[in-house]
């Protein structure tokens, strides 16, 4: 078993200001270091996408499309890898929220709302994220105390 299979990895678009805000938000609410973070273009994530079993793709992710993902044109910008399973869109957000401290944990209850509603909201925010929140020309540089959370 690969070492990454034992980690909970938030996979994000490092060019997206909203995604970087979300990563910072998660770090602040995860004092127990439950979550790790990796940009979608990292070699580890590409390895995960190449080797994931179809049955572990729980939310209907098109793995072939993700393998060639261009984060600037594809709104699936937050993925969550946990226990060998890959989650996308609102499913990823709800699963991530389950590992955070504070009021944000209430999001885990939204997973009972039908997918067509939560994923439509997710899609609209993701589609317009660059217009609403801008784009970063540099990747987030982890603080020394957060360095072990980031996987390249």
RODO-2510 file (C-alpha; in nm, 4 decimals, decimal comma):
residues 152
     n   res          X          Y          Z
     1     x     0,0000     0,0000     0,0000
     2     x     0,1341     0,3400    -0,0985
     3     x     0,1969     0,5895     0,1813
     4     x    -0,0524     0,8377     0,0356
     5     x    -0,3356     0,5871     0,0705
     6     x    -0,3296     0,6476     0,4453
     7     x    -0,3663     1,0236     0,4072
     8     x    -0,6634     1,2514     0,3601
     9     x    -0,5633     1,4773     0,0731
    10     x    -0,7394     1,7948    -0,0363
    11     x    -0,6574     1,8343    -0,4057
    12     x    -0,6922     2,1910    -0,5283
    13     x    -0,6306     2,4319    -0,8162
    14     x    -0,3285     2,6290    -0,6966
    15     x    -0,4000     2,9111    -0,9455
    16     x    -0,7416     2,9807    -0,7945
    17     x    -0,7671     3,2424    -0,5188
    18     x    -1,0887     3,0856    -0,3875
    19     x    -0,9197     2,7450    -0,3693
    20     x    -0,6186     2,8927    -0,1901
    21     x    -0,8534     3,0668     0,0542
    22     x    -1,0266     2,7333     0,1130
    23     x    -0,6910     2,5635     0,1839
    24     x    -0,5998     2,8368     0,4350
    25     x    -0,9465     2,8072     0,5882
    26     x    -0,8990     2,4309     0,6299
    27     x    -0,5519     2,4680     0,7831
    28     x    -0,6842     2,7115     1,0439
    29     x    -0,9603     2,4668     1,1418
    30     x    -0,7522     2,1488     1,1403
    31     x    -0,5257     2,1715     1,4468
    32     x    -0,4880     1,7928     1,4571
    33     x    -0,3294     1,7790     1,1092
    34     x    -0,5976     1,5439     0,9743
    35     x    -0,5716     1,6893     0,6239
    36     x    -0,2917     1,7130     0,3693
    37     x    -0,2938     1,9311     0,0593
    38     x    -0,1677     1,8909    -0,2966
    39     x    -0,2114     2,0919    -0,6154
    40     x    -0,3966     1,9036    -0,8853
    41     x    -0,0942     1,9112    -1,1155
    42     x     0,1451     1,7525    -0,8636
    43     x     0,3120     1,4244    -0,9634
    44     x     0,1544     1,2459    -0,6651
    45     x    -0,1958     1,3437    -0,7706
    46     x    -0,1288     1,2404    -1,1280
    47     x    -0,0108     0,9039    -0,9886
    48     x    -0,3289     0,8705    -0,7822
    49     x    -0,5436     0,9498    -1,0863
    50     x    -0,3555     0,6973    -1,3003
    51     x    -0,3930     0,4197    -1,0456
    52     x    -0,7327     0,4685    -0,8863
    53     x    -0,9685     0,1763    -0,9247
    54     x    -1,3029     0,2577    -1,0917
    55     x    -1,4971     0,1216    -0,7939
    56     x    -1,3221     0,3740    -0,5700
    57     x    -1,4464     0,6621    -0,7798
    58     x    -1,7550     0,7234    -0,5659
    59     x    -1,8987     1,0387    -0,7142
    60     x    -1,9032     0,9687    -1,0855
    61     x    -1,5768     1,1447    -1,1609
    62     x    -1,4584     1,1036    -1,5172
    63     x    -1,1077     0,9816    -1,4339
    64     x    -0,9852     1,0106    -1,7934
    65     x    -1,0958     1,3736    -1,8013
    66     x    -0,9256     1,4416    -1,4681
    67     x    -0,5991     1,2906    -1,5872
    68     x    -0,5839     1,5590    -1,8556
    69     x    -0,7348     1,8266    -1,6350
    70     x    -0,6829     2,1911    -1,7124
    71     x    -0,7956     2,3617    -1,3890
    72     x    -0,8635     2,6902    -1,5664
    73     x    -1,1326     2,5379    -1,7864
    74     x    -1,2692     2,2588    -1,5685
    75     x    -1,4752     2,3549    -1,2644
    76     x    -1,3891     2,0386    -1,0720
    77     x    -1,1255     2,2153    -0,8712
    78     x    -1,1570     2,0611    -0,5274
    79     x    -1,1138     1,6882    -0,4969
    80     x    -1,0759     1,4867    -0,1796
    81     x    -0,8834     1,1629    -0,1519
    82     x    -0,9619     0,9607     0,1604
    83     x    -0,8993     0,5957     0,2421
    84     x    -0,8220     0,5210    -0,1223
    85     x    -1,1475     0,6785    -0,2450
    86     x    -1,1785     0,9929    -0,4576
    87     x    -1,4582     1,2471    -0,4050
    88     x    -1,5413     1,5507    -0,6165
    89     x    -1,7574     1,8614    -0,6211
    90     x    -1,9922     1,9038    -0,3252
    91     x    -1,9144     1,5530    -0,1998
    92     x    -1,5521     1,6571    -0,1545
    93     x    -1,6458     1,9767     0,0302
    94     x    -1,8811     1,7925     0,2663
    95     x    -1,6250     1,5204     0,3439
    96     x    -1,3529     1,7795     0,4059
    97     x    -1,5841     1,9755     0,6391
    98     x    -1,6302     1,6616     0,8457
    99     x    -1,2601     1,6800     0,9448
   100     x    -1,2601     2,0465     1,0480
   101     x    -1,3312     2,2129     1,3804
   102     x    -1,5964     2,4766     1,4310
   103     x    -1,9321     2,5624     1,2813
   104     x    -1,8155     2,4544     0,9345
   105     x    -1,8831     2,0949     1,0399
   106     x    -2,2501     2,1692     0,9849
   107     x    -2,1809     2,1309     0,6117
   108     x    -2,1613     1,7544     0,6585
   109     x    -2,5393     1,7543     0,7023
   110     x    -2,5844     1,9126     0,3583
   111     x    -2,4753     1,5860     0,2004
   112     x    -2,8348     1,4694     0,2436
   113     x    -2,9533     1,7350    -0,0020
   114     x    -2,9872     1,5830    -0,3501
   115     x    -2,6728     1,5952    -0,5636
   116     x    -2,8372     1,7849    -0,8471
   117     x    -2,8896     2,0788    -0,6099
   118     x    -2,5563     2,0808    -0,4254
   119     x    -2,3507     2,0060    -0,7363
   120     x    -2,5313     2,2760    -0,9354
   121     x    -2,4394     2,5325    -0,6689
   122     x    -2,0846     2,3959    -0,6609
   123     x    -2,0603     2,4094    -1,0407
   124     x    -2,1772     2,7715    -1,0585
   125     x    -1,9297     2,8889    -0,7952
   126     x    -1,6487     2,6880    -0,9566
   127     x    -1,7307     2,8086    -1,3072
   128     x    -1,7119     3,1759    -1,2106
   129     x    -1,4399     3,1477    -0,9442
   130     x    -1,1757     3,3344    -1,1452
   131     x    -1,4131     3,6187    -1,2251
   132     x    -1,5355     3,6473    -0,8679
   133     x    -1,2152     3,5817    -0,6743
   134     x    -0,9338     3,6236    -0,9250
   135     x    -0,6394     3,4124    -1,0230
   136     x    -0,3034     3,3770    -0,8543
   137     x     0,0132     3,3764    -1,0619
   138     x     0,2053     3,1980    -0,7880
   139     x     0,1388     2,8884    -0,5843
   140     x     0,0692     2,9151    -0,2140
   141     x     0,3915     2,8933    -0,0177
   142     x     0,3369     2,6921     0,2993
   143     x     0,4416     2,8420     0,6295
   144     x     0,7166     2,6398     0,8020
   145     x     0,4693     2,4992     1,0553
   146     x     0,2357     2,3887     0,7733
   147     x     0,5023     2,2406     0,5470
   148     x     0,4357     1,8790     0,6409
   149     x     0,0744     1,9203     0,5336
   150     x     0,1656     1,9880     0,1716
   151     x     0,2447     1,7031    -0,0640
   152     x     0,4190     1,7595    -0,3933
***
